Amino acid sequence: MLKLLRILSGLGLVLLGILGLILPIMPGWVFLIPGLVILADHFPPVRRLLHWAKGKFEQQTGRMRDNNKTPQ
């Protein structure tokens, strides 16, 4: 029962996030990311998607840190 509740809440957050990305009323990523994190526990493709996105994020933040270093 708890597993079903977690899956339904994750799906609800993902749907709300997608709706938020389409409509200018609310930010979609606020709902989309937690929904994907919840679903990653139960669905391996979602887990791979999050792993890929985390790698891209770390790659981009590493580039930003490298660009902000001032030469001595």
N, C-alpha and C positions, 0 to 999 in steps of 0.2 A: 504494500500500500504506500509506504514511504517512497519507494523507488518511482512509482507511478506519479506521485505528487511532485517529485523533483523533476521528472521529465516534462510533465505538463507545465510546471512553472517556468522551466527553461524555454520551452516552446512559446509560451506566452510572452516572455521577455524578448525573445528573438523576433516574434511577429510585431510586437510593439516597437522594437528597434527599427525594423524595416519600415514600418509605417512612419516612424519619426524621421527616417532618412528621406522619405518621399515628401512628407508634409513639412512646411516651414514652422509649424507650431512648437515643436519640441525637438531637442537634439536626440537623434536616434542611437548614437553610439553609447549613450549612457545606459540604455536598456539592452542593446545588442551584445556588448562585451560580457556583462554578467550572465546573460542567457547562454552564450556560447560556452562560458566556463562551466556552468552547471551541466550542460549537455555533454561536455567533453568527458565526464566521468562515465557516461553510458554509451557513447558512440565514437569508435576509433577514428572515423573520417573527420569528425569535429576536433578531436584531439590533435590530429595531424595538422589541421588548418590553424589551430592556435599555436602549435609549435612553430609552424612556418611564419606566422605573423609576429611571434615573439622574436624570432631570429631577424626578421626584417627591421623590427623596431630597434633592436640592439645594434644592428648594423648602421642604421640612420643616426642614432644617438651617438654612436662612436665617431661617425663622420663629423657630427656637429661639434663634439668635444675636440677633435683634431683641428677643426677650422678655427676654434676659439682660442687656441694656444697662441700666445704672442711670442715672437722670436726674441731671444735675449741679446 
